[in-house]
């Protein structure tokens, strides 16, 4: 019974930290793509831009950056705590 409990509820090894690294990379890729898309949109529709579109674009970029930063922080915490 103790082995079963350790298997499901015991501490993980350092290789499990790669989950946060993978998610961090995905968020960084999405951030770069979204940044280029927003820049292209702003350049193409400069004369028709409203404050609503600009604020939505900034909020989208901020949310994606926040996802990237949180996963980077969790990866750092995971690797430093299991060192």
Biopython code that builds the backbone (N, CA, C, O; Angstrom):
import numpy as np
from Bio.PDB.StructureBuilder import StructureBuilder

atoms = [
    (1, "UNK", "N", (0.813, -1.189, 0.000)),
    (1, "UNK", "CA", (0.000, 0.000, 0.000)),
    (1, "UNK", "C", (0.865, 1.265, 0.000)),
    (1, "UNK", "O", (0.514, 2.258, -0.636)),
    (2, "UNK", "N", (1.975, 1.227, 0.702)),
    (2, "UNK", "CA", (2.868, 2.372, 0.767)),
    (2, "UNK", "C", (3.484, 2.658, -0.605)),
    (2, "UNK", "O", (3.646, 3.820, -0.979)),
    (3, "UNK", "N", (3.827, 1.607, -1.357)),
    (3, "UNK", "CA", (4.375, 1.812, -2.698)),
    (3, "UNK", "C", (3.352, 2.465, -3.623)),
    (3, "UNK", "O", (3.692, 3.316, -4.445)),
    (4, "UNK", "N", (2.110, 2.055, -3.477)),
    (4, "UNK", "CA", (1.050, 2.643, -4.290)),
    (4, "UNK", "C", (0.871, 4.124, -3.962)),
    (4, "UNK", "O", (0.692, 4.943, -4.863)),
    (5, "UNK", "N", (0.918, 4.461, -2.696)),
    (5, "UNK", "CA", (0.781, 5.864, -2.288)),
    (5, "UNK", "C", (1.966, 6.695, -2.778)),
    (5, "UNK", "O", (1.777, 7.825, -3.228)),
    (6, "UNK", "N", (3.181, 6.158, -2.700)),
    (6, "UNK", "CA", (4.362, 6.877, -3.177)),
    (6, "UNK", "C", (4.335, 7.063, -4.684)),
    (6, "UNK", "O", (4.808, 8.073, -5.205)),
    (7, "UNK", "N", (3.776, 6.079, -5.382)),
    (7, "UNK", "CA", (3.731, 6.164, -6.836)),
    (7, "UNK", "C", (2.802, 7.298, -7.283)),
    (7, "UNK", "O", (3.134, 8.034, -8.212)),
    (8, "UNK", "N", (1.654, 7.445, -6.640)),
    (8, "UNK", "CA", (0.679, 8.440, -7.064)),
    (8, "UNK", "C", (0.802, 9.783, -6.346)),
    (8, "UNK", "O", (0.422, 10.810, -6.908)),
    (9, "UNK", "N", (1.313, 9.800, -5.145)),
    (9, "UNK", "CA", (1.356, 11.039, -4.367)),
    (9, "UNK", "C", (2.761, 11.432, -3.920)),
    (9, "UNK", "O", (2.918, 12.437, -3.228)),
    (10, "UNK", "N", (3.760, 10.686, -4.286)),
    (10, "UNK", "CA", (5.134, 10.992, -3.888)),
    (10, "UNK", "C", (5.732, 12.096, -4.744)),
    (10, "UNK", "O", (5.125, 12.524, -5.725)),
    (11, "UNK", "N", (6.904, 12.551, -4.380)),
    (11, "UNK", "CA", (7.552, 13.628, -5.143)),
    (11, "UNK", "C", (7.984, 13.149, -6.531)),
    (11, "UNK", "O", (8.326, 11.983, -6.731)),
    (12, "UNK", "N", (7.956, 14.072, -7.464)),
    (12, "UNK", "CA", (8.361, 13.782, -8.837)),
    (12, "UNK", "C", (9.848, 14.049, -9.005)),
    (12, "UNK", "O", (10.453, 14.765, -8.207)),
    (13, "UNK", "N", (10.426, 13.476, -10.036)),
    (13, "UNK", "CA", (11.841, 13.711, -10.295)),
    (13, "UNK", "C", (12.012, 14.947, -11.185)),
    (13, "UNK", "O", (11.036, 15.569, -11.603)),
    (14, "UNK", "N", (13.268, 15.284, -11.463)),
    (14, "UNK", "CA", (13.577, 16.517, -12.180)),
    (14, "UNK", "C", (13.113, 16.481, -13.635)),
    (14, "UNK", "O", (12.895, 17.533, -14.235)),
    (15, "UNK", "N", (12.962, 15.303, -14.205)),
    (15, "UNK", "CA", (12.533, 15.218, -15.606)),
    (15, "UNK", "C", (11.096, 15.698, -15.800)),
    (15, "UNK", "O", (10.713, 16.052, -16.916)),
    (16, "UNK", "N", (10.309, 15.715, -14.752)),
    (16, "UNK", "CA", (8.935, 16.196, -14.877)),
    (16, "UNK", "C", (8.869, 17.714, -15.028)),
    (16, "UNK", "O", (7.814, 18.254, -15.359)),
    (17, "UNK", "N", (9.976, 18.402, -14.791)),
    (17, "UNK", "CA", (10.009, 19.857, -14.962)),
    (17, "UNK", "C", (9.961, 20.250, -16.439)),
    (17, "UNK", "O", (9.662, 21.398, -16.765)),
    (18, "UNK", "N", (10.249, 19.313, -17.322)),
    (18, "UNK", "CA", (10.239, 19.628, -18.746)),
    (18, "UNK", "C", (8.842, 20.003, -19.240)),
    (18, "UNK", "O", (8.708, 20.643, -20.283)),
    (19, "UNK", "N", (7.812, 19.613, -18.510)),
    (19, "UNK", "CA", (6.443, 20.016, -18.860)),
    (19, "UNK", "C", (6.333, 21.541, -18.911)),
    (19, "UNK", "O", (5.777, 22.096, -19.859)),
    (20, "UNK", "N", (6.862, 22.210, -17.892)),
    (20, "UNK", "CA", (6.791, 23.665, -17.848)),
    (20, "UNK", "C", (7.641, 24.299, -18.943)),
    (20, "UNK", "O", (7.286, 25.354, -19.470)),
    (21, "UNK", "N", (8.758, 23.666, -19.289)),
    (21, "UNK", "CA", (9.605, 24.181, -20.354)),
    (21, "UNK", "C", (8.899, 24.086, -21.701)),
    (21, "UNK", "O", (8.992, 25.007, -22.512)),
    (22, "UNK", "N", (8.203, 22.995, -21.946)),
    (22, "UNK", "CA", (7.473, 22.819, -23.205)),
    (22, "UNK", "C", (6.338, 23.832, -23.315)),
    (22, "UNK", "O", (6.165, 24.462, -24.358)),
    (23, "UNK", "N", (5.565, 23.991, -22.241)),
    (23, "UNK", "CA", (4.469, 24.949, -22.247)),
    (23, "UNK", "C", (5.001, 26.373, -22.411)),
    (23, "UNK", "O", (4.380, 27.193, -23.087)),
    (24, "UNK", "N", (6.141, 26.669, -21.799)),
    (24, "UNK", "CA", (6.777, 27.980, -21.924)),
    (24, "UNK", "C", (7.154, 28.243, -23.386)),
    (24, "UNK", "O", (6.939, 29.343, -23.895)),
    (25, "UNK", "N", (7.706, 27.251, -24.048)),
    (25, "UNK", "CA", (8.061, 27.391, -25.464)),
    (25, "UNK", "C", (6.851, 27.615, -26.347)),
    (25, "UNK", "O", (6.900, 28.407, -27.288)),
    (26, "UNK", "N", (5.764, 26.916, -26.046)),
    (26, "UNK", "CA", (4.533, 27.094, -26.825)),
    (26, "UNK", "C", (3.997, 28.508, -26.652)),
    (26, "UNK", "O", (3.607, 29.148, -27.627)),
    (27, "UNK", "N", (3.977, 28.997, -25.417)),
    (27, "UNK", "CA", (3.494, 30.360, -25.176)),
    (27, "UNK", "C", (4.406, 31.394, -25.846)),
    (27, "UNK", "O", (3.914, 32.402, -26.353)),
    (28, "UNK", "N", (5.711, 31.165, -25.859)),
    (28, "UNK", "CA", (6.620, 32.103, -26.514)),
    (28, "UNK", "C", (6.364, 32.129, -28.017)),
    (28, "UNK", "O", (6.368, 33.195, -28.632)),
    (29, "UNK", "N", (6.142, 30.964, -28.604)),
    (29, "UNK", "CA", (5.846, 30.882, -30.037)),
    (29, "UNK", "C", (4.546, 31.630, -30.352)),
    (29, "UNK", "O", (4.488, 32.392, -31.317)),
    (30, "UNK", "N", (3.511, 31.416, -29.546)),
    (30, "UNK", "CA", (2.231, 32.099, -29.747)),
    (30, "UNK", "C", (2.384, 33.603, -29.553)),
    (30, "UNK", "O", (1.765, 34.389, -30.269)),
    (31, "UNK", "N", (3.209, 34.005, -28.584)),
    (31, "UNK", "CA", (3.442, 35.430, -28.334)),
    (31, "UNK", "C", (4.084, 36.104, -29.543)),
    (31, "UNK", "O", (3.674, 37.200, -29.926)),
    (32, "UNK", "N", (5.069, 35.477, -30.139)),
    (32, "UNK", "CA", (5.755, 36.057, -31.294)),
    (32, "UNK", "C", (4.801, 36.157, -32.484)),
    (32, "UNK", "O", (4.753, 37.183, -33.162)),
    (33, "UNK", "N", (4.042, 35.089, -32.734)),
    (33, "UNK", "CA", (3.088, 35.097, -33.849)),
    (33, "UNK", "C", (2.030, 36.181, -33.632)),
    (33, "UNK", "O", (1.698, 36.914, -34.563)),
    (34, "UNK", "N", (1.506, 36.286, -32.426)),
    (34, "UNK", "CA", (0.484, 37.291, -32.133)),
    (34, "UNK", "C", (1.052, 38.700, -32.226)),
    (34, "UNK", "O", (0.370, 39.609, -32.700)),
    (35, "UNK", "N", (2.279, 38.893, -31.784)),
    (35, "UNK", "CA", (2.907, 40.205, -31.872)),
    (35, "UNK", "C", (3.030, 40.651, -33.323)),
    (35, "UNK", "O", (2.693, 41.790, -33.647)),
    (36, "UNK", "N", (3.508, 39.773, -34.202)),
    (36, "UNK", "CA", (3.622, 40.117, -35.619)),
    (36, "UNK", "C", (2.248, 40.357, -36.248)),
    (36, "UNK", "O", (2.098, 41.243, -37.089)),
    (37, "UNK", "N", (1.258, 39.580, -35.849)),
    (37, "UNK", "CA", (-0.094, 39.764, -36.375)),
    (37, "UNK", "C", (-0.663, 41.111, -35.958)),
    (37, "UNK", "O", (-1.265, 41.812, -36.771)),
    (38, "UNK", "N", (-0.476, 41.475, -34.698)),
    (38, "UNK", "CA", (-0.971, 42.767, -34.217)),
    (38, "UNK", "C", (-0.252, 43.928, -34.909)),
    (38, "UNK", "O", (-0.891, 44.916, -35.273)),
    (39, "UNK", "N", (1.043, 43.823, -35.090)),
    (39, "UNK", "CA", (1.790, 44.881, -35.778)),
    (39, "UNK", "C", (1.303, 45.021, -37.215)),
    (39, "UNK", "O", (1.098, 46.135, -37.696)),
    (40, "UNK", "N", (1.117, 43.899, -37.898)),
    (40, "UNK", "CA", (0.612, 43.931, -39.265)),
    (40, "UNK", "C", (-0.782, 44.554, -39.311)),
    (40, "UNK", "O", (-1.071, 45.357, -40.199)),
    (41, "UNK", "N", (-1.647, 44.191, -38.365)),
    (41, "UNK", "CA", (-2.999, 44.745, -38.309)),
    (41, "UNK", "C", (-2.974, 46.248, -38.080)),
    (41, "UNK", "O", (-3.733, 46.985, -38.709)),
    (42, "UNK", "N", (-2.104, 46.709, -37.183)),
    (42, "UNK", "CA", (-2.015, 48.138, -36.894)),
    (42, "UNK", "C", (-1.479, 48.913, -38.095)),
    (42, "UNK", "O", (-1.931, 50.026, -38.363)),
    (43, "UNK", "N", (-0.528, 48.339, -38.815)),
    (43, "UNK", "CA", (0.024, 49.017, -39.991)),
    (43, "UNK", "C", (-1.007, 49.064, -41.118)),
    (43, "UNK", "O", (-1.153, 50.085, -41.788)),
    (44, "UNK", "N", (-1.712, 47.965, -41.322)),
    (44, "UNK", "CA", (-2.663, 47.887, -42.432)),
    (44, "UNK", "C", (-3.885, 48.770, -42.215)),
    (44, "UNK", "O", (-4.372, 49.394, -43.157)),
    (45, "UNK", "N", (-4.385, 48.830, -40.987)),
    (45, "UNK", "CA", (-5.607, 49.579, -40.703)),
    (45, "UNK", "C", (-5.344, 50.801, -39.820)),
    (45, "UNK", "O", (-6.108, 51.076, -38.895)),
    (46, "UNK", "N", (-4.284, 51.519, -40.101)),
    (46, "UNK", "CA", (-3.907, 52.664, -39.277)),
    (46, "UNK", "C", (-4.992, 53.733, -39.252)),
    (46, "UNK", "O", (-5.270, 54.300, -38.196)),
    (47, "UNK", "N", (-5.609, 54.017, -40.395)),
    (47, "UNK", "CA", (-6.591, 55.097, -40.434)),
    (47, "UNK", "C", (-7.953, 54.695, -39.869)),
    (47, "UNK", "O", (-8.766, 55.574, -39.582)),
    (48, "UNK", "N", (-8.232, 53.406, -39.700)),
    (48, "UNK", "CA", (-9.527, 52.950, -39.192)),
    (48, "UNK", "C", (-9.464, 52.445, -37.751)),
    (48, "UNK", "O", (-10.448, 51.902, -37.247)),
    (49, "UNK", "N", (-8.346, 52.612, -37.095)),
    (49, "UNK", "CA", (-8.193, 52.072, -35.745)),
    (49, "UNK", "C", (-9.001, 52.851, -34.720)),
    (49, "UNK", "O", (-9.047, 54.081, -34.736)),
    (50, "UNK", "N", (-9.626, 52.112, -33.845)),
    (50, "UNK", "CA", (-10.316, 52.703, -32.709)),
    (50, "UNK", "C", (-9.589, 52.259, -31.443)),
    (50, "UNK", "O", (-8.803, 51.311, -31.461)),
    (51, "UNK", "N", (-9.862, 52.949, -30.365)),
    (51, "UNK", "CA", (-9.213, 52.616, -29.101)),
    (51, "UNK", "C", (-9.561, 51.197, -28.651)),
    (51, "UNK", "O", (-8.752, 50.532, -28.004)),
    (52, "UNK", "N", (-10.748, 50.743, -28.988)),
    (52, "UNK", "CA", (-11.191, 49.400, -28.612)),
    (52, "UNK", "C", (-10.281, 48.330, -29.221)),
    (52, "UNK", "O", (-9.914, 47.369, -28.546)),
    (53, "UNK", "N", (-9.920, 48.495, -30.490)),
    (53, "UNK", "CA", (-9.058, 47.518, -31.146)),
    (53, "UNK", "C", (-7.646, 47.529, -30.566)),
    (53, "UNK", "O", (-7.019, 46.483, -30.403)),
    (54, "UNK", "N", (-7.167, 48.710, -30.265)),
    (54, "UNK", "CA", (-5.825, 48.819, -29.701)),
    (54, "UNK", "C", (-5.785, 48.201, -28.305)),
    (54, "UNK", "O", (-4.854, 47.466, -27.976)),
    (55, "UNK", "N", (-6.786, 48.495, -27.493)),
    (55, "UNK", "CA", (-6.798, 47.944, -26.133)),
    (55, "UNK", "C", (-6.982, 46.428, -26.142)),
    (55, "UNK", "O", (-6.390, 45.734, -25.315)),
    (56, "UNK", "N", (-7.785, 45.909, -27.056)),
    (56, "UNK", "CA", (-7.948, 44.449, -27.145)),
    (56, "UNK", "C", (-6.638, 43.780, -27.555)),
    (56, "UNK", "O", (-6.273, 42.734, -27.017)),
    (57, "UNK", "N", (-5.940, 44.384, -28.503)),
    (57, "UNK", "CA", (-4.657, 43.827, -28.926)),
    (57, "UNK", "C", (-3.633, 43.809, -27.804)),
    (57, "UNK", "O", (-2.894, 42.839, -27.639)),
    (58, "UNK", "N", (-3.595, 44.885, -27.036)),
    (58, "UNK", "CA", (-2.653, 44.957, -25.910)),
    (58, "UNK", "C", (-3.026, 43.941, -24.833)),
    (58, "UNK", "O", (-2.143, 43.303, -24.258)),
    (59, "UNK", "N", (-4.309, 43.782, -24.555)),
    (59, "UNK", "CA", (-4.736, 42.799, -23.548)),
    (59, "UNK", "C", (-4.443, 41.367, -23.980)),
    (59, "UNK", "O", (-4.058, 40.538, -23.156)),
    (60, "UNK", "N", (-4.621, 41.074, -25.250)),
    (60, "UNK", "CA", (-4.297, 39.736, -25.753)),
    (60, "UNK", "C", (-2.809, 39.466, -25.596)),
    (60, "UNK", "O", (-2.413, 38.400, -25.125)),
    (61, "UNK", "N", (-1.986, 40.429, -25.989)),
    (61, "UNK", "CA", (-0.541, 40.258, -25.847)),
    (61, "UNK", "C", (-0.130, 40.113, -24.386)),
    (61, "UNK", "O", (0.747, 39.312, -24.062)),
    (62, "UNK", "N", (-0.763, 40.887, -23.505)),
    (62, "UNK", "CA", (-0.437, 40.797, -22.089)),
    (62, "UNK", "C", (-0.807, 39.425, -21.523)),
    (62, "UNK", "O", (-0.040, 38.851, -20.749)),
    (63, "UNK", "N", (-1.970, 38.896, -21.898)),
    (63, "UNK", "CA", (-2.378, 37.581, -21.404)),
    (63, "UNK", "C", (-1.441, 36.474, -21.880)),
    (63, "UNK", "O", (-1.098, 35.576, -21.111)),
    (64, "UNK", "N", (-1.033, 36.536, -23.129)),
    (64, "UNK", "CA", (-0.109, 35.520, -23.635)),
    (64, "UNK", "C", (1.247, 35.652, -22.957)),
    (64, "UNK", "O", (1.864, 34.646, -22.606)),
    (65, "UNK", "N", (1.722, 36.891, -22.768)),
    (65, "UNK", "CA", (2.981, 37.088, -22.061)),
    (65, "UNK", "C", (2.897, 36.576, -20.636)),
    (65, "UNK", "O", (3.854, 35.995, -20.124)),
    (66, "UNK", "N", (1.766, 36.788, -19.996)),
    (66, "UNK", "CA", (1.584, 36.311, -18.624)),
    (66, "UNK", "C", (1.651, 34.781, -18.563)),
    (66, "UNK", "O", (2.247, 34.225, -17.641)),
    (67, "UNK", "N", (1.049, 34.107, -19.531)),
    (67, "UNK", "CA", (1.144, 32.649, -19.594)),
    (67, "UNK", "C", (2.582, 32.191, -19.790)),
    (67, "UNK", "O", (3.017, 31.230, -19.156)),
    (68, "UNK", "N", (3.322, 32.869, -20.660)),
    (68, "UNK", "CA", (4.733, 32.548, -20.870)),
    (68, "UNK", "C", (5.533, 32.755, -19.583)),
    (68, "UNK", "O", (6.322, 31.895, -19.191)),
    (69, "UNK", "N", (5.325, 33.903, -18.930)),
    (69, "UNK", "CA", (6.105, 34.227, -17.746)),
    (69, "UNK", "C", (5.815, 33.273, -16.592)),
    (69, "UNK", "O", (6.736, 32.855, -15.892)),
    (70, "UNK", "N", (4.552, 32.927, -16.386)),
    (70, "UNK", "CA", (4.187, 32.025, -15.290)),
    (70, "UNK", "C", (4.810, 30.650, -15.510)),
    (70, "UNK", "O", (5.333, 30.061, -14.564)),
    (71, "UNK", "N", (4.768, 30.133, -16.713)),
    (71, "UNK", "CA", (5.363, 28.823, -16.958)),
    (71, "UNK", "C", (6.880, 28.864, -16.879)),
    (71, "UNK", "O", (7.500, 27.890, -16.452)),
    (72, "UNK", "N", (7.484, 29.966, -17.279)),
    (72, "UNK", "CA", (8.938, 30.109, -17.123)),
    (72, "UNK", "C", (9.309, 30.148, -15.650)),
    (72, "UNK", "O", (10.288, 29.531, -15.230)),
    (73, "UNK", "N", (8.519, 30.876, -14.867)),
    (73, "UNK", "CA", (8.756, 30.954, -13.428)),
    (73, "UNK", "C", (8.570, 29.580, -12.769)),
    (73, "UNK", "O", (9.370, 29.190, -11.918)),
    (74, "UNK", "N", (7.540, 28.858, -13.150)),
    (74, "UNK", "CA", (7.313, 27.526, -12.588)),
    (74, "UNK", "C", (8.424, 26.557, -12.986)),
    (74, "UNK", "O", (8.818, 25.712, -12.182)),
    (75, "UNK", "N", (8.930, 26.663, -14.206)),
    (75, "UNK", "CA", (10.050, 25.814, -14.619)),
    (75, "UNK", "C", (11.290, 26.115, -13.783)),
    (75, "UNK", "O", (11.980, 25.197, -13.340)),
    (76, "UNK", "N", (11.571, 27.394, -13.569)),
    (76, "UNK", "CA", (12.726, 27.772, -12.757)),
    (76, "UNK", "C", (12.579, 27.277, -11.329)),
    (76, "UNK", "O", (13.529, 26.746, -10.753)),
    (77, "UNK", "N", (11.400, 27.445, -10.756)),
    (77, "UNK", "CA", (11.163, 26.977, -9.398)),
    (77, "UNK", "C", (11.291, 25.460, -9.305)),
    (77, "UNK", "O", (11.828, 24.936, -8.328)),
    (78, "UNK", "N", (10.804, 24.764, -10.311)),
    (78, "UNK", "CA", (10.869, 23.301, -10.299)),
    (78, "UNK", "C", (12.320, 22.812, -10.380)),
    (78, "UNK", "O", (12.725, 21.928, -9.626)),
    (79, "UNK", "N", (13.093, 23.390, -11.294)),
    (79, "UNK", "CA", (14.475, 22.928, -11.434)),
    (79, "UNK", "C", (15.335, 23.307, -10.227)),
    (79, "UNK", "O", (16.207, 22.537, -9.826)),
    (80, "UNK", "N", (15.099, 24.479, -9.648)),
    (80, "UNK", "CA", (15.911, 24.898, -8.496)),
    (80, "UNK", "C", (15.541, 24.110, -7.234)),
    (80, "UNK", "O", (16.403, 23.859, -6.390)),
    (81, "UNK", "N", (14.290, 23.725, -7.100)),
    (81, "UNK", "CA", (13.903, 22.996, -5.903)),
    (81, "UNK", "C", (14.319, 21.534, -5.948)),
    (81, "UNK", "O", (14.482, 20.906, -4.902)),
    (82, "UNK", "N", (14.490, 20.987, -7.136)),
    (82, "UNK", "CA", (14.879, 19.587, -7.269)),
    (82, "UNK", "C", (16.368, 19.426, -7.544)),
    (82, "UNK", "O", (16.810, 18.318, -7.845)),
    (83, "UNK", "N", (17.148, 20.481, -7.453)),
    (83, "UNK", "CA", (18.571, 20.425, -7.753)),
    (83, "UNK", "C", (19.338, 19.626, -6.707)),
    (83, "UNK", "O", (20.556, 19.480, -6.811)),
]
sb = StructureBuilder()
sb.init_structure("model")
sb.init_model(0)
sb.init_chain("A")
sb.init_seg("    ")
for serial, (resi, resn, name, xyz) in enumerate(atoms, 1):
    if name == "N":
        sb.init_residue(resn, " ", resi, " ")
    sb.init_atom(name, np.array(xyz, "f"), 0.0, 1.0, " ", f" {name:<3s}", serial, name[0])
structure = sb.get_structure()
